[in-house]
Structure formats: C-alpha cells, structure tokens
Amino acid sequence: MIHTYWLETYGCQMNIAESNALELQLKGAGLVPAASAEQADCAILNTCTVRKSADNRIWGRLGFFGRIKKEKPFTLIVTGCMAERLQEDLKDEAPQVDYVIGTNDKQRIVNILTSKDGKMDEHSQSYTFGASYYQEGEFSSFIPIMNGCNNFCAYCIVPYVRGREVSRPVDDIIKEFAFLDSKGVKEVTLLGQNVNSYHFEQDGKVINFPKLLKILAGQKHSVKWIRFESPHPKDFTTELVQVIKEEKVIARHLHIPLQSGSTRILSLMNRKYSQEQFLSLIDEIREAVPEITFSTDVMVGFPSETEEEYQETLRVLSHMRCLEAFMYYFNPREGTKAVDMEGQVDEEVRKRRLSELITFQHAIFAEEKTKRSHEEVEVLVTQVSKHDASQMLGKTEHNEMVVFSGSPEKGSIVKVRLNELKGNTYSGILV
C-alpha cells in the first residue's frame, strides 16, 4: 500500500502549477509527502521536454530511482511533456518505470496510487483543468487559464506534447482568483503556453484575454499585482495594451518573447510577426505605459542565421532594454520542423553567439537596473535571507529582487529605497 510520495517538477511555470494541483489531490487522498526520495513509497517525476538537456536530467534521475527500486518495493511514475512525447517507448529505455502518464492524464495519478489494482483508466483525449493550483502558505500563485498551442513554431515541441489550445471557463478562473485572495495571495500570474490567445464563449458572448483581465481587475480583492505569461507578440492587441494602461493592478513588467530580431529568421521560425511589427509593439506599449519594463526569450543560431541576422537580434534587444532575458542557442528537437532545415549552424558558432549575447545583455541589465537605484518602490516580502537571518528578501513590481534589513511579515507589501546593485539583486532600506 502506498502511503508516502516524492514529487519532482521540471520545466515551466505550468508544470509547477500542475504539480501544485496534483499535490493537493495526493494530500486530499491521504497520502503524505516523504522527507526524502529514499523514504518514499512512490516517486512522481513531472517532466519537461522543451530541450534535450531537460530530457538528460530526467534520464539521470530515472537511474537514481532505479537503484532505489532494487532495494525495496517502490512505484515510479513519469508524467508531463517528456512522458507525452515518448509514451510507452520510455519504458523500453527505462524498464524501472511503472507508469508513463501524459499531459492530459496527470489528474489520474491519484486514482492509480489509491486503487487496489493500480490500474489506469482509458487515456484522456482532452485536457482537464484542476480545481485549484494553490500551494499552502504561498503569496505568489499561478492560475492556468489556457493550455496548449496552435502556433507550431518550427523549433518548438509544445504543440505536440500539450495539444491544441483549450481555454478554462471564466467562472472557474474568477472563483480561483477569489480563493487566492482569501488566502492572502498578493501576486497572481495567469498562465498559458499562449496566454493572450485565451478565448471562451459564455452566454453567447466571447471573452478574450483583454476582457478576462478587465473582469479580474474589476473584482473586489486585495491582490497587489496580476501578471501573465507567456504572451505571443502576434496576439498582443491594442485592446490588450489599453487594458494594461487602465488597470493599475496589472504589473508594469511584461514578458514578451522576441526569439529573433531578423524578419527572415522569424518567418522561418513561423512566428508570424516581423522585426518591424515587434518593435512597433514595444513602442506602442511604452507610449501607453511609460513606466513599463520588459523581459524576453531569445534564441541564436537558428538554421541559416547569418552573422548580420544575429546582429539584428542584438539591435532589437538594445532597443527593448530588458531587465531579464532567457537566452539559449538553437538545439534541434526531434519531431519539429527545424530539425530538417537546411543551413544548420555549427555548434561552435551557436555557442559563441550565445556567449556574446549573454555578455551584451548583462550590460543592459546593469545599465537599466542602475538607473532605478535610489528609487522608493513597493516590495512584496517573500522570505528571510538564507545568508543573513536579520535581512528579508522581496520582489518589486518589475520582478527585481531586493534584500533589506528589518522584520516585516512575509506576504506583506512594504516601501523600500533601492540602494546598491549587487549582481541582479538590490540592497535596500526599509522606508
């Protein structure tokens, strides 16, 4: 009989949210989290497969759990996007795995672990949203509002492992938002692989993403900031920009993935926007909301990318002036269109461009964050510093980390004057 579990989560914020929902179900069924993997009756790996490096981490962990399984009765479950991609082939490579459960079936894990025979129902053809994704005690929470992707970017495996887009009912989102507010949550992030393509029909009316934001902002609540990730530039409408301008609860920090600054490369990627359109979007947002800051995703070394096209990406980033960026070089992903494209860029060139990009972007980080030194800002207190128990850590509306002396309650909003910048973290003084 399974009494204890060990849950490991890899990859995106959606996986983290879905693991939170799964853990609520496990605890609700009477299962208890183990103090360590070795002490558990069962291990659940919620996997990512967006890059090969993500797969490699899982293979290493499967070896570790295989050794545990040789020593005692132990159930090993692999779920998430890697499980969806490989399905039962995963067992051929890792026979120690008992169950391979795809992205649509995560909510059945509890039934498997609590049933007498451990049998799994028939595979679900559609995605089901959880009732809640809250983790007890947190002050920053996720609300998944849609799942899947219809875009089929040439390098991306997500549409193949997450399926087509499906939007969560508006009333369910409102209900969860109210629940999080009742728990004292101060920061809510709306999640979706293509979050701003949210589309739900209710009572003969279409609720799109800007309208959903309006509805949530208009609720009676004490949530400080609403965020959303990840939007697609092609779906970032003027209506959405206006809602951000009008609703102050929407954080003045946006994640807008660039991927490449070259129009030709963007076309090959199937991103459905040009360099000019992307720059126009950034300028439109800045004009409407002057205090806005950005983060982004950037890829270098996509097949046939020339040195000049790589330089175009740097020029766009110079204009964007991001505070954060997730940077990586193209890594061929089996099952995507880009794998077979002509003009594959040598790995040495890809690595060199990435190294240059990181240096270039870090200089922008430092310049932009230094400009904000000595400002007084509101900070969400998140935890006691691991390095100094007399100091607290918090985050700003612009997603910047701040360390400061004092003992305000975790989850409270305080005023802090930003001082010195050390790496990516400000030191500050409680006002």
ABEGO torsion letter per residue (X at the ends): XBABBBBBBBEBAAAAAAAAAAAAAAAAAGBBBBABAAABABBBBBBBAABAAAAAAAAAAAAAAAAAAAABBBBBBBBEAAAAAAEAAAAAABAABABBBBAAAAAAAAAAAABAAGBBBBBBABBBBBABABBBGBABBBBBABBEBAAGBAABAAAAAAEBBBBBBAAAAAAAAAAAAAAGBABBBBBBABAAABBBBBGGBBBBAAAAAAAAAABBBABABBBBOBBBAAABBAAAAAAAAABAABBABBBBBAGBABAAAAAAAGAGBBAAAAAAAAAAAAAABAABBBBBBBBBGBBGBBAAAAAAAAAAAAAAGBABBBBBBBBBBBGBAAAABBGBBBAAAAAAAAAAAAAAAAAAAAAAAAAABGBBBBBBBABBBAABAABBBBBBAAGBBBBBBEABBBGBBBBBBBBBBBEABBBBBBX
